[in-house]
């Protein structure tokens, strides 16, 4: 019993410490960035452009297109966008398969996780994978798929950027 109580107290201290660290990180974002899910993001609902143009836009703001590295971070981004009550829109994220068709990677070179919970259910087989072939090589949080990730033609220009501050 004493061991259980001690373990529970240690876990509570660790969780409390972790939350304090995340809170401290969230207060550390420099404008124009805003804390979202422990990261500093900048989403400009007034700017749209191609994937390359929006990547350059993010880089000029001291970041890059966002790497949606966990389901929780993805959920945090969706909740943040919905809380702003902006009109429905598409948002570029930092994933692409332009280097090798069918191999989706984030801008830092890590492989993108396919399927649940990030990718939209689309195509004839509802495979939760990109299905646009060589014509759709950039990742977008898609309005028509309730902000799940989908592949889109990189030259599409009516897409907003989600910038993530450089670490």
Rosetta silent file (secondary structure, phi, psi, omega in degrees, C-alpha in Angstrom):
SEQUENCE: XXXXXXXXXXXXXXXXXXXXXXXXXXXXXXXXXXXXXXXXXXXXXXXXXXXXXXXXXXXXXXXXXXXXXXXXXXXXXXXXXXXXXXXXXXXXXXXXXXXXXXXXXXXXXXXXXXXXXXXXXXXXXXXXXXXXXXXXXXXXXXXXXXXXXXXXXXXXXXXXXXXXXXX
SCORE:     score description
SCORE:     0.000 S_00000001
   1 L     0.000  -45.405 -179.488    0.000    0.000    0.000 S_00000001
   2 H   -63.074  -37.887  178.593    2.786    2.431    0.922 S_00000001
   3 H   -64.711  -39.739  178.619    4.556    1.640   -2.353 S_00000001
   4 H   -63.595  -44.306  179.433    1.344    2.359   -4.284 S_00000001
   5 H   -63.821  -43.464  179.513    0.903    5.716   -2.509 S_00000001
   6 H   -63.940  -42.547  178.582    4.543    6.636   -3.128 S_00000001
   7 H   -63.242  -42.788  179.015    4.282    5.690   -6.806 S_00000001
   8 H   -62.565  -42.206  178.853    1.081    7.701   -7.164 S_00000001
   9 H   -65.188  -42.189  177.625    2.698   10.752   -5.545 S_00000001
  10 H   -62.164  -42.727  178.324    5.761   10.504   -7.793 S_00000001
  11 H   -63.106  -43.267  178.563    3.542   10.231  -10.849 S_00000001
  12 H   -62.270  -40.959  177.377    1.501   13.238   -9.740 S_00000001
  13 H   -64.275  -42.492  179.607    4.689   15.259   -9.198 S_00000001
  14 H   -63.040  -47.132  179.644    6.003   14.247  -12.625 S_00000001
  15 H   -62.304  -43.419  177.385    2.717   15.139  -14.358 S_00000001
  16 H   -61.438  -42.880  178.388    2.588   18.452  -12.497 S_00000001
  17 H   -63.554  -43.124  179.182    6.206   19.191  -13.438 S_00000001
  18 H   -61.842  -42.317  179.394    5.511   18.301  -17.081 S_00000001
  19 H   -65.579  -37.554  177.885    2.489   20.608  -17.172 S_00000001
  20 H   -64.210  -41.805  178.796    4.558   23.410  -15.636 S_00000001
  21 H   -63.311  -43.783  178.968    7.222   22.923  -18.324 S_00000001
  22 H   -63.991  -40.401  178.281    4.581   22.961  -21.082 S_00000001
  23 H   -63.028  -41.162  178.445    2.973   26.080  -19.601 S_00000001
  24 H   -63.255  -41.457  178.618    6.361   27.779  -19.483 S_00000001
  25 H   -63.883  -43.093 -177.347    6.985   26.825  -23.128 S_00000001
  26 H   -64.519  -26.844  177.928    3.580   28.075  -24.171 S_00000001
  27 L   -82.150   -6.747 -173.033    4.301   31.505  -22.646 S_00000001
  28 L   -93.599    4.607 -178.136    7.590   31.722  -24.557 S_00000001
  29 L   -72.431  134.018  176.219    6.200   32.272  -28.072 S_00000001
  30 L   -93.537  142.055  177.790    7.341   35.437  -29.775 S_00000001
  31 L   -57.209  142.320   11.346    4.885   37.343  -31.970 S_00000001
  32 L   -89.430   11.028 -175.680    3.418   36.570  -34.422 S_00000001
  33 L   -78.760  150.285 -178.638    3.477   33.049  -32.963 S_00000001
  34 E  -127.727  142.155  177.605    0.856   31.741  -30.536 S_00000001
  35 E   -69.355  128.087  176.036    1.115   28.759  -28.174 S_00000001
  36 E  -143.676  116.158  175.593   -0.757   25.716  -29.474 S_00000001
  37 L    58.816   33.601  179.008   -0.199   22.245  -28.037 S_00000001
  38 L    83.116    1.671  177.650    3.187   23.111  -26.540 S_00000001
  39 E  -119.487  164.554  177.039    4.478   24.538  -29.836 S_00000001
  40 E  -103.580  114.917 -177.724    4.544   28.052  -31.238 S_00000001
  41 E  -117.997  154.173  174.956    2.303   28.371  -34.311 S_00000001
  42 E  -134.673  115.615  177.949    1.350   31.207  -36.629 S_00000001
  43 E  -120.758  117.130 -179.044   -1.749   30.844  -38.770 S_00000001
  44 L  -104.970  107.180 -177.134   -2.623   33.820  -40.908 S_00000001
  45 L   -74.043   -2.367 -179.416   -6.224   33.538  -42.170 S_00000001
  46 L  -100.673   -8.848 -175.753   -5.650   36.437  -44.570 S_00000001
  47 L  -111.849  134.537  174.755   -2.745   34.916  -46.530 S_00000001
  48 L  -138.193  158.794  177.084   -3.008   32.152  -49.128 S_00000001
  49 L   174.316 -176.853  177.734   -0.715   30.698  -51.734 S_00000001
  50 L   -67.361  168.404 -179.816    0.950   27.612  -53.127 S_00000001
  51 H   -59.774  -46.610  179.887    2.760   25.178  -50.827 S_00000001
  52 H   -63.762  -43.325  179.421    6.177   26.584  -51.833 S_00000001
  53 H   -63.629  -40.061 -179.041    5.011   30.194  -51.448 S_00000001
  54 H   -74.314  -29.358  173.719    3.528   29.492  -48.014 S_00000001
  55 H   -64.847  -45.495  177.860    6.671   27.647  -46.969 S_00000001
  56 H   -61.854  -37.754  177.491    8.698   30.735  -47.943 S_00000001
  57 H   -60.811  -46.638  178.825    6.177   32.867  -46.030 S_00000001
  58 H   -63.177  -42.400 -179.955    6.694   30.758  -42.891 S_00000001
  59 H   -63.375  -36.463  178.101   10.468   30.868  -43.295 S_00000001
  60 H   -68.616  -19.374  177.355   10.357   34.670  -43.563 S_00000001
  61 L   -96.872   12.140  176.778    8.501   34.640  -40.226 S_00000001
  62 L    84.154   26.512  179.949   11.230   32.553  -38.560 S_00000001
  63 E  -149.223 -148.519  176.277    9.701   29.103  -38.948 S_00000001
  64 E  -158.319  172.453  174.793    8.510   26.564  -41.483 S_00000001
  65 E   -59.190  146.246 -171.412    5.307   24.736  -42.335 S_00000001
  66 L   -68.602  144.120  171.571    4.152   22.700  -39.334 S_00000001
  67 L  -101.880  110.100 -178.586    5.147   19.108  -38.623 S_00000001
  68 L   -86.505   85.836 -166.939    2.061   17.430  -37.138 S_00000001
  69 L   -85.684  -15.964  176.690    4.042   14.897  -35.120 S_00000001
  70 L  -142.204  161.121  176.785    1.355   13.431  -32.820 S_00000001
  71 H   -63.114  -37.704  179.732   -2.382   12.885  -32.756 S_00000001
  72 H   -64.971  -42.689  178.785   -2.647   15.150  -29.708 S_00000001
  73 H   -64.300  -41.160  175.462   -0.815   17.974  -31.472 S_00000001
  74 H   -57.554  -48.461  179.927   -3.067   17.501  -34.496 S_00000001
  75 H   -60.731  -41.326  178.534   -6.141   17.730  -32.230 S_00000001
  76 H   -60.405  -40.521  178.805   -4.729   20.860  -30.557 S_00000001
  77 H   -65.123  -46.274  179.621   -4.316   22.513  -33.968 S_00000001
  78 H   -60.307  -46.592 -179.817   -7.861   21.609  -35.030 S_00000001
  79 H   -62.045  -39.670  179.239   -9.330   22.904  -31.747 S_00000001
  80 H   -62.589  -48.193 -179.726   -7.329   26.130  -32.075 S_00000001
  81 H   -60.678  -45.342 -179.153   -8.550   26.733  -35.641 S_00000001
  82 H   -64.293  -36.016 -179.754  -12.153   25.986  -34.687 S_00000001
  83 H   -66.731  -24.597  179.802  -11.961   28.289  -31.652 S_00000001
  84 H   -74.425  -18.531 -178.192  -10.983   31.202  -33.908 S_00000001
  85 L    56.572   36.648  173.686  -14.290   30.866  -35.782 S_00000001
  86 L   -72.839  159.773  172.978  -12.579   31.666  -39.072 S_00000001
  87 L   -60.690  154.292 -179.783  -14.404   30.796  -42.291 S_00000001
  88 L   -58.193  139.195 -175.860  -13.871   27.213  -43.438 S_00000001
  89 L  -160.135  169.080  172.711  -10.528   26.832  -45.217 S_00000001
  90 E  -100.727  151.112 -177.062   -7.623   24.583  -46.172 S_00000001
  91 E  -135.184  124.477  175.785   -4.237   24.801  -44.398 S_00000001
  92 E   -69.672  139.082  170.514   -0.827   23.737  -45.705 S_00000001
  93 E  -123.184  167.384 -171.370    1.282   21.547  -43.428 S_00000001
  94 E   -86.039   47.192  176.877    4.900   20.512  -43.951 S_00000001
  95 E  -118.789  144.033 -179.240    4.432   17.105  -45.528 S_00000001
  96 E  -157.635  158.178  170.919    5.246   16.067  -49.087 S_00000001
  97 L  -124.129   23.241 -178.985    6.102   13.143  -51.307 S_00000001
  98 L   -62.269  -32.269 -179.192    7.697   15.242  -54.068 S_00000001
  99 L   -69.697  -32.832 -179.026   11.111   13.659  -53.487 S_00000001
 100 L  -156.085  109.305 -175.835    9.843   10.105  -54.002 S_00000001
 101 L   -52.042  126.516  177.590    6.272    9.378  -55.067 S_00000001
 102 L    90.908  -10.016  176.648    4.350    7.566  -52.348 S_00000001
 103 L  -107.262  100.130 -175.594    6.924    8.172  -49.591 S_00000001
 104 L   -88.825  128.113 -179.765    5.475   10.979  -47.486 S_00000001
 105 E  -132.813  153.666  170.674    7.874   12.851  -45.218 S_00000001
 106 E   -79.566  166.316 -177.711    7.799   15.907  -43.001 S_00000001
 107 L   -61.486  -23.096  177.623   10.179   18.737  -43.809 S_00000001
 108 L   -84.191    2.182  176.864   12.622   17.448  -41.183 S_00000001
 109 L    94.114   -7.657  179.060   12.864   14.157  -43.127 S_00000001
 110 L   -76.137  147.155  179.161   10.819   11.985  -40.747 S_00000001
 111 E   -67.949  140.645  174.523    8.212    9.714  -42.290 S_00000001
 112 L   -80.199  136.784  175.558    4.604   10.829  -42.058 S_00000001
 113 L   -73.482  131.775  177.959    2.332    8.381  -40.300 S_00000001
 114 L   -92.296  162.986  174.194   -0.394    7.140  -42.641 S_00000001
 115 L    76.997 -153.386 -179.115   -3.972    6.293  -41.717 S_00000001
 116 L   -66.275  140.099    4.921   -5.706    7.023  -38.460 S_00000001
 117 L  -102.773    6.436 -171.496   -5.798    9.538  -36.842 S_00000001
 118 L   -93.121  -39.108 -170.399   -4.324   12.106  -39.236 S_00000001
 119 E   -87.801  144.269  178.613   -5.323   11.206  -42.794 S_00000001
 120 L   -69.349  155.147  172.867   -8.740   11.724  -44.334 S_00000001
 121 L   -89.641  110.062 -177.537  -10.831    8.825  -45.546 S_00000001
 122 L  -145.610  176.791  179.693  -10.964    9.334  -49.287 S_00000001
 123 L    76.585  176.986 -176.887  -10.794    7.597  -52.603 S_00000001
 124 L   -67.231  -31.819 -175.227  -12.628    4.489  -53.688 S_00000001
 125 L   -98.253    0.107 -177.950  -11.099    2.256  -51.013 S_00000001
 126 L    49.220   49.770 -170.858  -11.330    4.685  -48.063 S_00000001
 127 L   -85.843   -5.034 -176.774   -7.723    3.828  -47.295 S_00000001
 128 L    54.105   44.544  177.778   -6.836    6.936  -45.202 S_00000001
 129 L  -141.907  156.944  175.513   -3.801    7.463  -47.400 S_00000001
 130 L   -63.254  139.411 -178.183   -2.976    9.979  -50.080 S_00000001
 131 L  -134.398   19.127 -177.257   -4.391    8.884  -53.423 S_00000001
 132 L   -86.329   -1.380  178.998   -3.696   11.801  -55.764 S_00000001
 133 H    63.363 -151.002 -175.355   -0.692   10.199  -57.456 S_00000001
 134 H   -71.875  -10.887 -179.960    1.961   12.400  -59.020 S_00000001
 135 H   -87.830  -10.069 -177.704   -0.464   15.330  -59.333 S_00000001
 136 L  -134.964   96.421 -172.043   -0.966   15.801  -55.576 S_00000001
 137 L  -117.537    7.630 -179.304    2.293   15.901  -53.647 S_00000001
 138 E  -124.217  146.348 -176.128    1.703   18.312  -50.769 S_00000001
 139 E   -90.683  137.328 -177.869   -0.110   17.777  -47.474 S_00000001
 140 E  -137.410  141.345  167.815   -3.043   19.944  -46.510 S_00000001
 141 E   -82.867  108.751 -166.238   -5.463   19.996  -43.585 S_00000001
 142 L   -91.256  128.536  178.059   -8.503   19.813  -45.825 S_00000001
 143 H   -60.181  -44.531 -176.496  -11.714   21.698  -45.236 S_00000001
 144 H   -69.731  -16.682  176.650  -13.834   19.165  -47.129 S_00000001
 145 H  -108.842   29.873  174.502  -12.391   16.388  -44.944 S_00000001
 146 L    57.977   35.957  178.211  -13.038   18.202  -41.639 S_00000001
 147 L    72.756   12.185  168.898   -9.360   19.264  -41.376 S_00000001
 148 L   -71.277  157.440 -178.077   -7.985   15.752  -41.695 S_00000001
 149 E   -75.863  140.224  177.660   -4.814   15.631  -43.782 S_00000001
 150 E  -144.032  164.220  175.365   -5.143   15.001  -47.496 S_00000001
 151 E   -92.353  148.266 -176.688   -2.877   15.345  -50.524 S_00000001
 152 E  -147.590  155.137  174.327   -3.320   18.300  -52.846 S_00000001
 153 L   -59.071  125.052 -175.605   -1.673   19.805  -55.915 S_00000001
 154 L   -62.463  -18.836 -178.934    1.227   21.861  -54.530 S_00000001
 155 L   -90.127   -0.532  176.418    0.390   24.750  -56.876 S_00000001
 156 L   -59.305  134.896 -171.971   -3.091   25.257  -55.390 S_00000001
 157 L  -110.409   -3.797 -178.567   -3.193   28.848  -54.219 S_00000001
 158 L   -99.254   44.558 -176.515   -6.269   29.156  -52.020 S_00000001
 159 E  -125.760  133.660  179.055   -4.593   27.509  -49.010 S_00000001
 160 E   -84.826  152.802  177.215   -3.483   29.180  -45.757 S_00000001
 161 E   -90.046  148.428  163.988   -0.172   28.340  -44.054 S_00000001
 162 E  -114.057  107.070 -177.921    0.291   26.854  -40.603 S_00000001
 163 E   -94.116  142.562  176.717    3.739   28.026  -39.575 S_00000001
 164 E  -119.818  128.788 -178.601    5.688   26.477  -36.715 S_00000001
 165 E   -62.155  142.990  175.240    8.456   28.495  -35.059 S_00000001
 166 L   -64.611  143.740 -179.708   11.973   27.182  -35.481 S_00000001
 167 L   -96.077    0.000    0.000   13.278   25.525  -32.337 S_00000001
